Amino acid sequence: MKTSAPITVHTDRGPRQLPAGSTVAQLLTQLQTEDPESLATAVNGEFVSRGERERHVLHDGDTLLCFTAITGG
């Protein structure tokens, strides 16, 4: 049985190696963010909603940005 090589995803905390097929939610768990529900996330500049994090599969070379959403008017 052939196993896939790990992928490297770039974050503001440096590059992270993950198993192929990992999702945004799994990476947030690895990063041990204090409250992932309070963060907005984007992969390669494209917004990823909280509901999509479990389904959004990361690929080698992707960049994940986590930021606090600012609201107001």
N, C-alpha and C positions, 0 to 999 in steps of 0.2 A: 504494500500500500504506500503510495507516494504522498508525502505531506507537503503542503505549500510552504514556501519560504515566508518568514515574517515580513511585515510591511513596516515602513517608517512613516510616521505622521508628524508634522511639525506643529508645535504649540508655542504659546508664549512662555512656557516653562521648559522649552527645549524639545529636541526630537524625542519621540517615544516609539519603541518597537512594540508591535502588536501582532497577534496571529492574523493571518489572512482571513477576511470575512468579519472582522471586528466592526462594531457599530459606534456611532457617536456616543450613545449611552454607556457603552462599555469603557470607552476612553475617559469619559467624565468620572466614572467610578475609579479608574486607575489614577486619575489626577487628584482624587479625593477633594473635590471642590466642596466648600463648606455647605452651600445650599444650591445644588444644580438647578432647582426650580426657579431661583431668582435670576438666573443667567439667561442671556440670549446667546445663541450659537450660530456660527457660520462656517461652512466648509468651502474653501477656495472662493470666498467672497459671497457665497450664496447662503441666505438665511435658512436655517434648519429649525423648524418649530419643535416645541417640547414633544408633541405627539409623534413626530417623525424620527426622533432620536434613536428609538429602538430598531427602526427599519432602515435607517440611512447607513449603508455599508461604506466604510472608508477604504481608500485605495492607496497604494504606495505613492508617496510624494505629496499627499493631500496636506493642506494647512487648515487646522482648526483654530478658530478665534472664539474666545469666550469673553463676554462683556456684560456689564450691568445695563439693562435697558433703562432709558431715561424717558419718563413721560411728563407731561405737563402742558401747559398752554399759556 
